[in-house]
């Protein structure tokens, strides 16, 4: 399989991964506090651990907003 064919076949997965990473990073930046790890820890995990890092953040690190907490602008 040529490189061009491989990229054509994998572009949806690559686009999904980039979108997932960006969404997780924006969520971390806007959230006041994260669960289980400090923000920098979650940022490193999201960037380094590919697809599973952002999924882990959304499952375990995001937490709930407090009663009167909102996203920071």
C-alpha positions in Angstrom: 0.0 0.0 0.0 1.4 3.4 -1.0 1.7 6.3 1.4 -1.0 8.3 -0.4 -3.5 5.4 -0.2 -2.7 4.9 3.5 -3.3 8.6 4.3 -6.5 8.5 2.3 -7.7 5.5 4.3 -6.7 6.9 7.7 -7.7 10.6 7.4 -11.0 10.2 9.2 -9.2 8.7 12.2 -6.5 11.4 12.1 -9.1 14.1 12.0 -11.1 12.6 14.8 -7.9 12.3 17.0 -7.0 16.0 16.4 -10.6 17.2 17.1 -10.7 15.1 20.3 -7.3 16.5 21.5 -8.3 20.1 20.8 -11.7 19.6 22.5 -10.0 18.2 25.6 -7.4 20.9 25.7 -10.0 23.6 25.5 -12.0 21.9 28.2 -9.0 21.7 30.5 -8.1 25.4 29.9 -11.6 26.6 30.6 -12.3 24.5 33.7 -11.4 25.8 37.1 -10.2 22.5 38.5 -9.7 19.0 37.3 -10.1 15.7 39.2 -7.3 13.2 40.1 -4.4 15.2 38.5 -3.4 18.9 38.1 -4.2 20.5 34.8 -0.6 20.2 33.5 -0.8 16.4 34.1 -4.0 16.1 32.1 -2.5 18.3 29.3 0.5 16.0 29.1 -1.7 12.9 29.1 -4.0 14.3 26.4 -1.2 15.2 24.1 1.1 12.1 24.6 -1.4 9.3 24.9 -3.1 9.9 21.6 -6.8 8.9 21.4 -7.0 7.3 24.9 -5.6 10.4 26.7 -8.6 12.7 25.9 -11.0 9.9 26.5 -9.5 9.3 29.9 -9.7 13.0 30.7 -13.4 13.1 29.8 -14.2 10.0 31.8 -12.1 10.6 34.9 -10.6 14.1 35.0 -13.3 16.5 33.9 -15.5 16.2 37.0 -18.6 18.2 37.6 -18.9 21.9 37.7 -19.6 23.2 41.2 -23.0 24.7 41.9 -22.1 28.3 40.9 -18.9 27.6 38.9 -18.9 28.5 35.2 -16.3 28.1 32.4 -13.7 30.8 32.7 -13.5 33.1 29.7 
